[in-house]
Amino acid sequence: MLQNDSLTGSSVLSKESITKDYRLACESRQVSLLGRKDTMGGRSKFGIFGDGKEVAQIALSRAFKLGDFRSGYYRDQTIEAAVGNITWQQFFAQMYAHADLEHEPSTGGRSMNGHFSTRWLDENGQWLDQTKLYNSVCDISSTAGQIPRAVGLAYASKLFRENPDLHHLTNFTRQGNEIVFATIGDASTSQGMFLEAMNAAGVLQIPLLTSVWDDGYGISVPVEYQTTKSSISKALAGLQRNEEELGLEIFTVKGWDYPAIIETYQRAAKLCREEHVPVLIHVTELTQPQGHSTSGSHERYKSKQRLKWENDRDCNLRFRNWILQNGYATDEELEQIEVEAKETAHNARNLAWQAYRKELDKEYLETIQLLQDAMRSSSHSNELSNIILELSKTYLPVRRDMVSSVRKALRLLGREDNPMKDALKASLQSSLKDNALRFSTHLYSESAESPLNVAEVKPVFTEDSPTVDGREIIRSYFNALFERDPRVVTLGEDVGFIGDVNQGLAGLQEKFGELRITDTGIRETTIVGQGIGMSMRGLRPIVEIQYFDYIYYALATLTDDLATLHYRTAGGQKAPLIIRTRGHRLEGIWHSGSPMGTMLSSLRGIHVIVPRNFVQAAGFYNTLMKGDDPALIVEPLNSYRQKEILPNNIGEICVPLGEPEIIREGNDITIVTYGSMCRIVMEAAAQLQKSGIEAEVIDVQTLLPFDINSRIAESVKKTNRVIFADEDLPGSASAYMMQQVVEKQNVYRWLDSAPITVSAKDHRPPYGSDGDYFSKPNADDIFEAAYRIMREANPEHYPELF
């Protein structure tokens, strides 16, 4: 027997616990082997597995407690099974894309296999008690993409521990005594996201325990091409803490050494949990018995010597030999465990497959019957027979095949008086509706707390209401917000000591403290990651990207993680983060602040808010704070020093999302715009009036959502002409607005002139006032565009200008 049967104060090496661990390792390996067979046999589209990492993940799971979090890697199946987050049947259900939460609770069939999540929300979208869950944030496929949010998840524990005003949030924390277990493959540590996060963790001193599963390869690329010194622990040695300096604690352990790796995780978790010291565990000499994934064989790029080396270091085989050498079980006992593990995996796979095919086979038979009935009474019987034959020959038909067959049949039937046509139509409509629920729901919150449900509260002005700079408006709002809600925190570059670069938070750090208004380094990706993680844990962070153009540094995290979270978990997880930035009208290639088209294409799932002034901005912040969706607010950069009237109820006003505002009425032409362009368009409208043209100016206010009540269409019905004015690049946000209005609202029916867009030049604007004037739309451009439209309709009344 080993001398350290009791490790770090826990009885973790009893015969019962060891054989239980071995059983799980064997089951997980068998699941991986069967999963690959199912993909190669056509049952699933793709497979990626955690084989070769079973023992290390078992060791991690032993340190995982209720209330902890995993922000992990798509190979973490053994962890998830060990803590009870998945059954093997659910694992296979995800492989088959079973779009039913009863069978595949992680993502409802929306994510490929290995993407695990704990459902934090009940059926009404309300938070469950996270302290009673082994919390697993839904995985993403983008390598290292899971790491930025891990910083925020761990930072939340620091806030929960150190801020007494948060101690009442007992459904989200055990007084800050949680660990966030981040996991990542060794090749992905080359990503900037990982390196930025490790630096941030060392600065912040948070309970983040990062495990690097090192199997020596990134698909086909060996570690010597990936990492300095071929070792991430050596490469990060400068971050190692010492007696004088804070930093990370770094451990290195072989992934097949069962007692050593359990001891390592117990020690590391104790340090991380109790002292909030960030830890990196570099787990070396791991293997991939089946290669990277089902996309190919690793024998293509690994030498025979390397393959033999991996076989010799297979963690399950080494674990088995260690058990025998130390007398914890006999060979016969282990063989029995292995037989039972294989049987368990086969049974789980069969049950998952039967459950998946049950509904599909029923729908398949019903579709065949409908088509056959239609064929019998149709003049197109031969063509319908071919459709039936094609469907019947389809290997493992899915809903796509059935719906497509019905659509083809209905095209054939056309105007034919066929008694089955209505039945086919009803079947098609029912299927389209059901599949919309399966695959197109939960992009945004569908709970009672959706910001779309927040009632409007108008600003109240009196004779005593002062006229102040816009920066004072937003500062007054934030002061009221921070006084009202202790969950609110803000962080970003320069937000604290100087009160942000435009003074919107001036003096508030001194009033509310550094824990709530916090300066960060220049690290946009992990600023956003901090916000995502905190918002996942019941806090209400507002994170700042100093200038809008810098959002590209964080775009991958925003689009891959935050924007898809609610959707990819089918409503099981949410992160109501607000990203605050400023831009939309300033000179300079890197400060022009208008990449709206990029946001609209990338951030579906996040509301995009574009207020024209700071009273409107305050109203939108309030609306979002009452809701549970993430949002991006682009404050108008050139309005911080423009005068506005401060409402008496600045802390209460709410501006509804998706409702444009008519800021100037007119009967001749509608000009649709937003943000800082409102001032430019209003200037042009005043000039148009002098030429006898009354322009109606509409501020859309929010781009996502966009005009949910079709107010713009009502304006165009009156004016019969429309311009979409925007300072983004041609074909970007202006084209999006045109599509939303002309196509979605069908305003072409009321147009007497072609709709046009007025946008910026194809390049970014050069620095200076001239650069701005000749690169972005100005009042003269807007005037002339409107005038040309009016001249086309009435050339005698509107003579040629030049």
Steps between C-alpha positions, in 0.01 A plus 500: 500500500604861445624700792274796401164325504365820655577803287468862613277406788253298291447125488529485125693180442281229642445187293139602443587845369785372285295230330216747454742734326628218282146405404428857391825517303407180319146616429623831362751324276234264367268793432776666297563184299131448427456865419765484230336191353164675493643794311689286252183295455285802421296527817651837593653784303819538703670371810762636736583320822692505826679168465850507647406758762276295725724471807590869509135596473402262778760669721356841416146383573606388848583864580181632338239605758141616478497865401825475302520567127653334198587726207637233285604307204296276273696196618377523861250213485656314793470803730136549407417135558695490827304788655168373364435773244450251217405140457659301223162481333489881493852502360389291204179703462717806439701310241178426316383864528186390681308828512318425823607638837364194674764293324772759431479761778829675424403665173181339373685358201642837396869432566722220383608239750722589792329835559366470851295738712313510828152645478505802736157625399158351568229471237412867559855623446558568871826422679536171683721465807851469358643395835311170466639425154826384351497794263621449147498790256401389153811420299592665173707351220724803445831408658577692821160672472399356837782676683400872505169432674682280753676813625162660566350193666793493743503877547138478613611282793748768598223761500266271691765447767624858532184706453264460799216659304489184287484248783124472468533337154514153651360331187817593314783453746622332814669818625739496207633151574461374144760384252474551128655202323612613156623229266685531172710296261871574492500627141230755578723661760668667204188711458517859618180449697672248725813706555301816567281315749794352691647846536165639615456220753842568647419868536151445641586210737184300440402136565565380145648152465604442140579150377701456183444158345833446323498219246783649297306601190262760359328276245812415294738768629738383775565703812843619392327710234243624749662603824824658614720232662232247392337547839234746607603471865858593411383776268289653778763463770528876530144510633588263786437667835768518767534624855527863392277514194147392414436288194389151403579173671617256233491123533620239253383139522486199270149418386536126551634518858179440695613569860720794401231670298237457770741642756578791266135595449422474870790732590430742217127520572558566869736787422274641230179477702627622836754763397370603157833425339471428125647164406622341179528122488696380200394138450766339282546170315135469408399313187232494231440131426260583217669815379359851497147424377302297248623728223806282445756259641798613703706228336538743208726729699633301797800275464494137605729590787258768618203267472684239707594767755132593530389139536751452781368810680129437456364631830242224537760228444742663745215538753415132462860392556532726804185347656640151452848588624361655818250224568184706481330243273572175324527452128169313503329788680630752250397281206148488643496881528617527140229264374234690693631836378475383141146378561404830667628699202320276249173521691521880525571527130211271406252679724607839363468380142160343555369814666638717219357289220161440661352838404683517169383158390143590592520821295665310216218246479238775518672692219524191279131431557398857410706489182361163400144619554572809288658289227194278462278790401748711305577544133865530609510152648830410331679808634350448846607137489856613435484736801378212716771272364770757565381549857471126565856447379640770730727351765373598845262774380467808716245781503680686225437211262132473590426871475687532171300209356169659597608832348591331172166321496304820556685665211391213277140509612477871421148586400395137483177419681651237726318408824836446673639845426353657813635215713847547353483875559390446859782252554754743356381795707495292816851374435637847423345633819635212712848533353501875554446422869776239492760707322410871496391592852679663794724731300388763750329465834145366488446549872284755676823693561571559133594865449233509230245477782629805686247783501599845383565765764528845348740762631350765728613858451411807700594865480781426746650215293859607427666503159833319527760318290408152382777355715323634808175338388657156480699553819178589687340186362786273606503656844131414540552150364790414731310633801199287414649161413805347677525234225613764252872522431692661219852440381721602213800707404504833691147469639609523863745759623436755223134407451538386135662699223185709448419545870174304493603334828690792652527470878298180523787269588578715801134475603429132429844343530743312277312170522209654315672744265824337395787591272643225282797452276479539124344160432164528324446126459517423871316819592206358309574154641490641852162648428362180351610292798368745758164529326472120497513513879221742576698825490418788266827615347549784254833454328663769294676485167661842502438578132267314269772414248681298767210259526663289231747375763206341683282413202573126505394477864189708437381311195607144583415500868271777624278542194432128467472402868123516549440348158752217517367388839139518377422748776696318771762768572518878476749781549332843517818697441501861380797610289543875511702676234516833323537594138292569192640827376855606563796560276768241445560158355490334843252729675227538240283260698251374243539124439125445537472257210756275665301507824173424323652203320685367804289574806157350440403403852625833642292817484678785318401842636596829331368797703527849350557671836554419865145533627409227251808301602400512868153377408644207307734404785203489735296288262785253462562489874139393550544230236707186468659526152851610408540829315751730335446873551692740277498838667531800262859607536453859391211560740682489834538877495178585322231651717194304613230555759545272802170323579377501858456122480829410332525177700155376398449585134469202266514513120342197330706287264408474137290817488625778270426860585389766254724791594376725219168477319463553128291396202740490203770245577596266786863494613588205725816523711639453851760606755723796426368511144175637641664838550636501142164401354313758707734766369432385144124495567513863609676588171248296300219694658643820352469336158138406563563137595360373829700198610377263768801386704483169684753388760488119504667501848569126502632294210438167675203489538395720210163676481288218636174690442575618144490869584728578206250343262232731633722797422575378147128450436472875555811623317540227233877552499780379728872547559709288736787710632791343682871564548597135473650358179279459192283191517535466876251639751329714235431193287380316809253779577377498141446125512311527827269771364462433127490122520379417848252787534406484129520876452569458128121513463498866602817622330483750217879522477778246534624466861864600541777476756744772592809361669872555541773441245648151471802590711539603860500878549833681520577721794372858511186691420559481127555125525166468676316726254625328187476143637175486694157630408453863589202732500572604141498137385169436673349820357605418145382139519155611613491781246584262212212275596260792512634637171446165332133520601455867413788643293323824427454580867851389598752627241842338460747616767830448318 
